[in-house]
Amino acid sequence: METENVGLFVCGVLIFVALLNAGIIFGVLRGQNRNRFEVIGKAIRAAQNPWRERDEQIEELRQRVSDLEGGEKEVTQNDS
């Protein structure tokens, strides 16, 4: 690859990244009527614990299984 081509490639990548960032910023500013910082705060909270929603679902499932196991033990003890 010649030096000219490398320079064109780098410029193309920079323009692409700049347009992508501008599009994201424009979409956030235009599409949100609520507080703009709320979007940033939500992203930060998601970055701090990306599996929070999954952890909550697993905890709920664990609790349901525990409740079912407790119910089965009561039924088994009443049948004896």
N, C-alpha and C positions, 0 to 999 in steps of 0.2 A: 504494500500500500504506500503510495507516495505521500509526501508531506502535505500536499494540497488536499488530498482526500481525507487525511486524518483531521486536518483543520475543519473541513466541511462537516465531517462526522461529529466532531466535538460541538461545533456551532449548532448543528441540527439537534443534538441531544439537549443542549442548553435551552434552545427555543422550545422544544417539546416540554421540558420540565417547567419552564416559565409559564407556558400556556396552561399546563395542567394545574399548577398552583393558582393561577388567575381564575381558572374555571371553578376550582373548589371554593375559593374566597367569594367569587361572585354568587355561586349557588347558595352559600351559607348566608350571605348578606341579603340576597333577594328572596330566598325561599322561607326564611324564618321570621315570623312576627314576634316571637318571644325573645327573651333576653339572649343576646348572642353569646354571652359567656356561659350560658347553660350548656351549649353544645360542646364547648371546650371542657367544661367541668365533667360532663358525661364521658368524654373521651379519656380524661385523666383517671376517673374512677374505674373505667373499663381496663385501662392499662395497669392500674395498681393490682387488680385481681381479675384477670380475664376469665377465670372459670367460676366466678361467683354464682352466676345463674345455674350452672351445672351442679355446683356444690349444694345449692339450695334444693334442687330437684332430687339429688341423691339422698340428702338428709330427709326429705319428705318421704321418699320411697323406703328408707330405712325405718322410719317411724311407722309407716303403714305395715311393713312386714313384721315389725315387733308387735304391733297391735294384733295382727292376725295370728301370730304364734301364741300370744297370750290367750286369745279366744279359743284356739284349738286345745290348749292345755286345760282350760275350764271345761270344755265339752267332753274331753277324754276322762277327766276326773268325775264328772257327773254320770257318765255312762258306766263306770265301774261299780 
